[in-house]
Amino acid sequence: MGPLLVVLLLALLLFGAGFALNLLWWVAVVVLVLWLVGFVVRPPGSGGARGRWYRW
């Protein structure tokens, strides 16, 4: 009974880690797209490198 519980616990842990990593990949893709859009979209009347919507 003990080894079965260990295997089930390990499977549950790996499933949770896989789901979390998959979710983090999607978050990373969304942040990358927003970052790239920030280089293209600029407020009107702003010039130079200071025209981005973030303050970096």
BALUM-411132 format. One record per residue: residue number from 1; x, y, z of N, C-alpha, C in turn. Coordinates in pm, 1 decimal. Atoms other than C-alpha are relative to their C-alpha. Layout:
N
NODE  num       n.X       n.Y       n.Z      ca.X      ca.Y      ca.Z       c.X       c.Y       c.Z
NODE  NUM         X         Y         Z         X         Y         Z         X         Y         Z
...
//
This chain:
56
NODE  num       n.X       n.Y       n.Z      ca.X      ca.Y      ca.Z       c.X       c.Y       c.Z
NODE    1      82.3    -118.9       0.0       0.0       0.0       0.0      87.1     125.8       0.0
NODE    2     -89.5    -115.1      -6.8     287.0     239.9      79.5      59.5      38.6    -134.5
NODE    3     -56.4     -36.0     130.1     461.3     216.5    -259.7    -104.9      53.7     -97.4
NODE    4     106.6     -49.1      86.9     127.3     268.7    -436.2     -30.2     146.7      31.4
NODE    5      23.7    -139.2     -38.4      69.2     589.4    -239.0     114.8      90.7     -44.5
NODE    6    -115.2     -78.5      44.0     421.5     708.3    -317.2      -7.0      25.6    -150.2
NODE    7      10.5     -15.5     145.6     369.2     646.8    -690.2    -112.5      96.8     -35.0
NODE    8     111.4     -91.4      27.5      31.1     822.7    -686.0      34.8     143.8      37.7
NODE    9     -42.2    -133.3     -41.3     176.2    1116.5    -494.6      99.7      59.1     -99.3
NODE   10     -97.1     -45.9      98.4     466.9    1141.0    -739.4     -68.1      38.5    -131.6
NODE   11      73.0     -31.4     122.7     229.2    1130.6   -1036.5     -77.8     130.9      15.4
NODE   12      73.9    -123.7     -24.5      15.6    1404.1    -882.5      94.3     119.6       2.7
NODE   13     -97.8    -107.8      -6.6     323.5    1617.0    -811.3      52.2      35.5    -139.2
NODE   14     -49.8     -25.7     135.3     457.0    1577.3   -1165.7    -108.2      62.0     -88.1
NODE   15     109.0     -58.6      76.5     114.6    1655.9   -1313.4     -16.6     147.2      36.4
NODE   16      12.4    -139.0     -44.3      92.3    1973.2   -1102.9     114.3      85.4     -50.1
NODE   17    -114.9     -75.1      49.3     444.0    2080.8   -1198.9     -10.2      22.4    -149.7
NODE   18      17.1     -14.8     144.9     372.1    2017.2   -1565.5    -104.4     104.0     -34.4
NODE   19     103.9     -99.6      23.9      53.7    2222.2   -1549.8      52.4     140.0      31.4
NODE   20     -53.8    -131.5     -38.2     233.2    2507.9   -1369.9     101.7      48.1    -103.3
NODE   21     -98.2     -39.4      99.8     519.4    2506.2   -1620.6     -66.6      38.3    -130.9
NODE   22      73.1     -33.4     121.1     274.6    2506.3   -1910.5     -64.5     137.1      14.3
NODE   23      62.0    -129.6     -24.5      90.0    2799.4   -1755.9     105.6     110.9      -4.2
NODE   24    -106.3    -100.4       2.4     419.5    2985.2   -1705.8      49.3      28.0    -142.1
NODE   25     -37.9     -22.5     139.8     508.5    2932.8   -2072.7     -98.9      92.9     -67.9
NODE   26     101.0     -86.7      61.5     178.0    3091.4   -2179.1      10.7     142.7      52.4
NODE   27     -18.2    -134.5     -56.3     233.4    3384.1   -1940.9     122.3      66.7     -63.5
NODE   28    -121.2     -54.7      61.0     584.0    3430.3   -2083.2     -26.3      43.8    -144.1
NODE   29      32.3     -36.5     138.3     447.6    3433.9   -2439.6     -82.1     128.2      -3.9
NODE   30      83.3    -120.2      -3.3     184.0    3695.3   -2350.5      84.3     122.2      35.3
NODE   31     -85.9    -112.4     -38.7     443.5    3916.8   -2178.3      93.3      38.0    -114.3
NODE   32     -87.1     -28.2     113.3     677.5    3885.1   -2477.3     -74.0      75.8    -109.0
NODE   33      79.5     -68.2     102.1     401.5    3988.8   -2718.3     -27.6     143.8      42.7
NODE   34      25.1    -136.1     -47.3     311.2    4289.8   -2501.9     126.9      84.6      -5.2
NODE   35    -125.4     -72.4       4.4     677.1    4386.9   -2480.7      33.3      41.7    -143.1
NODE   36     -26.6     -32.3     139.7     716.6    4368.6   -2858.9     -96.7     105.2     -52.6
NODE   37      97.1    -101.0      40.8     397.2    4569.6   -2909.3      42.0     136.8      53.5
NODE   38     -46.5    -125.7     -56.8     548.8    4835.3   -2684.4     104.3      69.2     -86.0
NODE   39     -95.7     -62.7      90.8     822.2    4892.8   -2942.2     -68.9      59.6    -121.7
NODE   40      69.6     -44.4     120.9     568.4    4942.9   -3221.2     -98.8     111.5      31.9
NODE   41     104.4     -95.9     -34.4     286.7    5133.0   -3050.6      60.4     107.5      89.7
NODE   42     -50.6    -112.5     -78.3     387.3    5474.9   -2928.2    -108.0     106.4       8.6
NODE   43      98.5    -107.6     -10.0     176.7    5760.6   -2800.4      27.8     108.7    -102.6
NODE   44     -22.5    -105.5      99.1     122.1    6040.1   -3052.1      74.0     118.5      61.4
NODE   45     -73.3    -116.9     -45.7     358.4    6333.3   -3023.5     123.9     -31.3      79.3
NODE   46    -120.8      34.4     -75.5     635.0    6142.1   -2853.0     108.9     -37.5     -98.6
NODE   47    -109.0      29.0      91.7     972.1    6120.8   -3015.2     115.2     -67.0      70.2
NODE   48    -119.9      61.6     -54.8    1287.9    5925.0   -2967.9     -29.1    -125.4      79.6
NODE   49      11.4     123.1     -77.8    1346.2    5637.3   -2731.6     -89.5      17.4     121.6
NODE   50      82.7     -23.0    -118.0    1140.0    5801.4   -2455.8    -148.2     -13.5     -30.7
NODE   51     140.1       6.1      38.0     815.7    5744.8   -2646.2     -68.1    -130.2      32.6
NODE   52      62.0     128.6     -30.4     755.1    5396.1   -2518.1     -95.9      13.5     115.9
NODE   53     103.3      -7.0    -102.4     463.2    5321.4   -2287.6      48.7     -48.1     135.7
NODE   54     -56.3      38.0    -128.3     690.9    5186.6   -2015.0     118.9      89.9      28.7
NODE   55     -99.4     -96.0     -44.2     962.8    5370.2   -1822.6     142.1     -55.5       1.1
NODE   56    -132.5      60.4      -9.1    1265.8    5142.6   -1872.7     100.5      83.5     -75.7
//
